[in-house]
Amino acid sequence: MPAPDPLLTVAVASSALFDLGAGEAVFASAGREAYRRYQHEHEHEPPPPGPALPFVRRLLRLNRPDEAPLVEVVLISRNDPDTGVRVRNAIEHHRLPVVRTVFTGGRAPWPYLAAFEAALFLTARAEDVTAAIAAGHPAGLVLPGAASAEDEGDAELRVAFDFDGVLASDESERVYRERGLAGYREQERTLVDTPLAPGPLAPLLTRLARVQAAEAARQAADPAQAPRLRTAIITARSAPADRRVITTLRAWGLQVDESFFVGDLPKDRIVRLFRPHLFFDDKRANAELVAGCAASVHVPFGILNQPG
């Protein structure tokens, strides 16, 4: 019998998993053939880790050797199969159990996401993220900056989300832009019992919740197996707008482990304490601020990311 499908599949570009800046500089200055020679010459030299590597490593550690995998990571790279050997060698160097790989030979990777039912696509190429989101795929742009530490002595994986424009639609943000803070607060009071529509990363939170349920079942069968996945919402919402977040999550049948309704407090103050291995925000300035202390992902969705 075929193995059951994993509860969560994440697609990751090599540009998010590793720092490929040196090779990209060769391509930009000298062209494809020089890039090919560079990759051949450095084939057995792993590139430096990228910001998403700690997240991928811990995500894959949720799988247990004697059980069907809960999660899977698929590499989708713009390299061709020949120049992609270096990336494949780097994956083996880091002992990442990634078994499915796609090399598109320079073509856009996002059309292949549906084939793997990916609940997230991570890349460092902005145009690929924009195209993926426009096509309805959950995607995010991994920003350069700090990667979460891996020397904490625990196996926990932590994922944090902004709410509006990330997990939920940007409906409330549009009201804020049109009617100001007073109009926004009045709407949130009026619609406190009305859930928001899902945003681009709602499928990811749904799949993470399924993994958490499987982890809880493991613990029920064996109390020594503690759950190792924790989620949080870190949002500029504050009272009275915080209540609608709970309404929305209840309507979706979801929960998160922690929530921070911080108003205008800089989000990096919370991120430094929660220490997520990925943080998602639709506001580029917030994502860049957090990139100084944790792996940060910009989700270019909604009114905040429209020209003008």
C-alpha positions as CSV (number, residue, x, y, z in Angstrom):
1,M,0.0,0.0,0.0
2,P,1.2,3.6,-0.7
3,A,2.3,5.6,2.3
4,P,-0.3,8.1,3.5
5,D,0.1,11.7,2.4
6,P,1.9,13.9,4.9
7,L,-0.2,16.3,6.9
8,L,1.9,19.3,5.8
9,T,4.0,19.9,2.7
10,V,6.3,22.9,2.5
11,A,8.0,23.8,-0.8
12,V,11.3,25.7,-0.4
13,A,13.5,27.3,-3.0
14,S,17.2,26.9,-2.8
15,S,17.5,30.7,-2.4
16,A,15.6,30.5,0.9
17,L,17.5,27.4,2.2
18,F,21.0,28.6,1.4
19,D,22.8,31.9,0.8
20,L,23.5,31.7,-2.9
21,G,24.6,35.3,-3.3
22,A,28.1,34.5,-4.6
23,G,26.8,32.3,-7.4
24,E,24.0,34.7,-8.4
25,A,26.6,37.5,-8.6
26,V,28.6,35.4,-11.1
27,F,25.4,34.8,-13.1
28,A,24.5,38.5,-13.1
29,S,28.0,39.7,-14.2
30,A,29.2,36.9,-16.5
31,G,26.2,34.9,-17.7
32,R,24.9,31.4,-17.6
33,E,28.0,29.5,-18.7
34,A,30.2,31.2,-16.2
35,Y,27.6,30.4,-13.5
36,R,27.6,26.7,-14.6
37,R,31.4,26.6,-14.3
38,Y,31.2,28.2,-10.9
39,Q,28.7,25.7,-9.7
40,H,30.8,22.8,-11.0
41,E,34.0,24.2,-9.3
42,H,32.2,24.6,-6.0
43,E,30.0,21.5,-6.2
44,H,31.3,20.0,-3.0
45,E,31.4,23.2,-1.1
46,P,28.1,23.8,0.7
47,P,26.9,27.4,0.4
48,P,26.3,29.2,3.7
49,P,23.0,28.5,5.4
50,G,20.1,30.7,4.6
51,P,17.5,32.1,7.1
52,A,15.0,29.3,6.4
53,L,17.4,26.4,7.1
54,P,16.7,26.2,10.9
55,F,13.0,26.2,10.2
56,V,13.3,23.4,7.6
57,R,15.6,21.3,9.9
58,R,13.2,21.5,12.8
59,L,10.2,20.9,10.7
60,L,11.6,17.7,9.4
61,R,12.5,16.6,12.9
62,L,8.8,16.4,13.7
63,N,8.9,13.1,11.7
64,R,9.7,10.0,13.7
65,P,11.7,7.1,12.1
66,D,9.2,4.4,13.0
67,E,6.0,6.3,11.8
68,A,4.6,7.7,8.6
69,P,5.9,11.2,8.1
70,L,3.8,14.1,9.4
71,V,5.6,16.6,7.2
72,E,7.5,16.8,4.0
73,V,9.8,19.4,2.4
74,V,10.1,19.7,-1.4
75,L,12.9,21.6,-2.9
76,I,11.9,23.6,-6.0
77,S,14.9,25.3,-7.6
78,R,15.4,27.5,-10.7
79,N,18.6,25.7,-11.3
80,D,18.7,23.1,-14.0
81,P,19.4,19.5,-13.0
82,D,23.2,19.9,-13.7
83,T,23.8,23.2,-11.8
84,G,21.5,21.9,-9.1
85,V,23.9,19.2,-8.0
86,R,25.5,21.7,-5.6
87,V,22.2,22.3,-3.8
88,R,21.5,18.6,-3.6
89,N,25.0,18.0,-2.1
90,A,24.4,20.8,0.4
91,I,21.1,19.2,1.5
92,E,23.0,15.9,2.1
93,H,25.7,17.8,3.9
94,H,23.2,19.2,6.4
95,R,21.5,15.8,6.6
96,L,18.1,17.0,5.6
97,P,15.8,14.2,4.7
98,V,14.5,16.0,1.5
99,V,13.7,13.3,-1.1
100,R,11.6,15.2,-3.7
101,T,13.3,17.9,-5.8
102,V,12.3,20.0,-8.8
103,F,14.8,21.8,-11.0
104,T,13.0,24.1,-13.5
105,G,15.9,25.3,-15.6
106,G,15.2,29.0,-15.0
107,R,11.4,28.8,-15.3
108,A,9.1,30.0,-12.6
109,P,8.6,27.4,-9.9
110,W,5.2,28.3,-8.6
111,P,3.1,26.4,-11.3
112,Y,4.4,23.1,-9.7
113,L,3.2,23.9,-6.2
114,A,-0.3,22.4,-6.8
115,A,1.2,19.1,-7.7
116,F,2.6,18.7,-4.2
117,E,-0.3,20.3,-2.4
118,A,2.1,22.7,-0.8
119,A,0.7,24.7,2.1
120,L,3.7,27.1,1.9
121,F,6.2,28.2,-0.7
122,L,9.4,30.0,0.6
123,T,11.8,31.7,-1.7
124,A,14.1,34.8,-1.7
125,R,12.9,35.8,-5.2
126,A,10.3,38.5,-4.9
127,E,8.8,38.0,-8.4
128,D,8.1,34.3,-7.6
129,V,6.3,35.1,-4.4
130,T,4.1,37.8,-6.1
131,A,3.2,35.4,-8.9
132,A,2.5,32.5,-6.5
133,I,0.2,34.6,-4.3
134,A,-1.6,36.0,-7.4
135,A,-2.3,32.5,-8.5
136,G,-3.7,31.6,-5.0
137,H,-0.8,29.7,-3.5
138,P,0.4,30.4,0.1
139,A,3.8,31.9,-0.3
140,G,6.3,34.2,1.4
141,L,9.5,36.1,0.7
142,V,12.3,35.1,3.0
143,L,14.3,38.3,3.9
144,P,18.0,38.4,4.5
145,G,19.0,38.7,8.1
146,A,19.2,36.6,11.2
147,A,18.4,33.0,11.3
148,S,16.9,31.5,14.5
149,A,19.5,29.9,16.8
150,E,19.7,26.2,16.7
151,D,21.7,25.7,19.9
152,E,18.9,26.1,22.4
153,G,19.0,22.6,23.6
154,D,15.4,21.8,22.7
155,A,13.6,20.4,19.7
156,E,10.6,22.8,19.7
157,L,9.6,24.4,16.4
158,R,8.0,27.9,16.8
159,V,6.0,29.7,14.0
160,A,4.5,33.2,14.4
161,F,2.1,35.1,12.2
162,D,0.8,38.6,11.9
163,F,-3.0,38.3,11.5
164,D,-4.6,40.7,9.0
165,G,-3.3,40.2,5.5
166,V,-1.5,37.0,6.5
167,L,-3.9,34.6,8.2
168,A,-7.0,36.6,7.5
169,S,-8.0,38.9,4.6
170,D,-7.1,42.6,4.6
171,E,-10.7,43.7,5.0
172,S,-10.1,45.4,8.3
173,E,-6.9,47.1,7.1
174,R,-8.9,48.6,4.2
175,V,-11.5,50.0,6.6
176,Y,-8.6,51.5,8.6
177,R,-7.2,53.2,5.5
178,E,-10.6,54.5,4.4
179,R,-12.2,55.5,7.8
180,G,-9.2,56.0,10.2
181,L,-8.7,54.6,13.6
182,A,-12.1,55.6,15.0
183,G,-14.0,54.0,12.1
184,Y,-11.9,50.9,12.3
185,R,-12.6,50.4,16.0
186,E,-16.3,51.0,15.5
187,Q,-16.4,48.4,12.7
188,E,-14.5,45.8,14.8
189,R,-17.0,46.4,17.7
190,T,-20.0,46.0,15.3
191,L,-18.6,42.9,13.6
192,V,-17.0,41.3,16.7
193,D,-19.0,38.1,16.1
194,T,-18.4,38.0,12.4
195,P,-15.3,36.0,11.2
196,L,-13.0,37.4,8.7
197,A,-12.3,35.6,5.4
198,P,-9.2,33.5,5.2
199,G,-6.0,35.2,4.0
200,P,-3.1,33.7,2.0
201,L,-1.5,31.7,4.9
202,A,-4.7,30.3,6.4
203,P,-4.0,26.9,4.7
204,L,-0.6,26.8,6.5
205,L,-2.1,27.4,9.9
206,T,-4.7,24.7,9.2
207,R,-2.0,22.2,8.3
208,L,0.1,23.1,11.3
209,A,-3.0,22.5,13.5
210,R,-3.3,19.0,12.0
211,V,0.3,18.3,12.8
212,Q,-0.2,19.5,16.4
213,A,-3.2,17.2,16.7
214,A,-1.1,14.3,15.6
215,E,1.6,15.3,18.1
216,A,-1.0,15.4,20.8
217,A,-2.2,11.9,19.9
218,R,1.4,10.8,20.1
219,Q,1.7,12.2,23.6
220,A,-1.6,10.6,24.7
221,A,-0.2,7.2,23.6
222,D,3.3,7.9,25.1
223,P,3.5,10.8,27.6
224,A,7.3,10.8,27.1
225,Q,6.8,12.2,23.6
226,A,6.1,15.9,24.3
227,P,4.6,18.0,21.5
228,R,7.3,20.0,19.6
229,L,5.3,22.5,17.6
230,R,4.1,25.9,18.9
231,T,2.3,28.7,17.1
232,A,1.6,32.3,17.9
233,I,-0.1,35.4,16.5
234,I,1.7,38.7,16.9
235,T,-0.5,41.5,15.7
236,A,-0.9,45.2,16.0
237,R,-4.6,44.7,16.9
238,S,-5.5,45.6,20.5
239,A,-8.8,46.0,22.4
240,P,-11.5,46.1,21.2
241,A,-10.2,44.7,17.9
242,D,-8.6,41.6,19.5
243,R,-11.9,39.9,20.0
244,R,-12.5,39.4,16.3
245,V,-9.3,37.4,16.0
246,I,-10.7,34.8,18.4
247,T,-14.1,34.9,16.6
248,T,-12.3,34.1,13.3
249,L,-10.2,31.3,14.6
250,R,-13.2,29.7,16.3
251,A,-15.1,29.8,13.0
252,W,-12.2,28.1,11.3
253,G,-12.0,25.5,14.0
254,L,-8.4,26.6,14.9
255,Q,-6.4,27.7,17.9
256,V,-2.9,29.1,18.4
257,D,-0.8,28.5,21.5
258,E,-0.1,32.1,22.2
259,S,-1.4,35.5,21.0
260,F,0.1,39.0,21.4
261,F,-2.2,42.0,20.8
262,V,0.5,44.6,21.0
263,G,-1.0,47.8,19.4
264,D,1.8,50.1,18.3
265,L,4.5,48.3,20.3
266,P,7.4,47.2,17.9
267,K,6.9,43.6,17.1
268,D,10.6,42.7,17.5
269,R,10.3,43.1,21.3
270,I,7.9,40.1,21.3
271,V,9.7,38.2,18.7
272,R,13.0,38.3,20.7
273,L,11.1,36.5,23.5
274,F,9.0,34.1,21.6
275,R,12.0,33.2,19.3
276,P,10.1,31.9,16.2
277,H,11.9,30.0,13.6
278,L,9.7,31.9,11.0
279,F,7.7,35.0,11.4
280,F,5.2,36.1,8.7
281,D,4.0,39.7,8.2
282,D,2.3,41.5,5.3
283,K,3.9,44.8,6.2
284,R,7.4,45.0,4.8
285,A,8.7,47.4,7.5
286,N,7.6,45.0,10.2
287,A,9.2,42.0,8.5
288,E,12.4,43.9,8.0
289,L,12.5,45.0,11.7
290,V,12.0,41.4,12.8
291,A,14.7,40.2,10.4
292,G,17.3,41.6,12.7
293,C,16.5,39.0,15.4
294,A,14.8,36.1,13.7
295,A,14.0,34.5,10.3
296,S,11.4,36.8,8.8
297,V,9.1,36.4,5.8
298,H,7.2,39.1,4.0
299,V,3.8,38.2,2.6
300,P,3.1,40.7,-0.2
301,F,-0.7,40.5,-0.1
302,G,-3.5,43.0,0.2
303,I,-3.8,46.8,0.3
304,L,-0.5,47.3,2.2
305,N,1.3,45.9,-0.9
306,Q,-0.5,47.7,-3.6
307,P,1.2,50.5,-5.6
308,G,0.5,53.9,-4.3
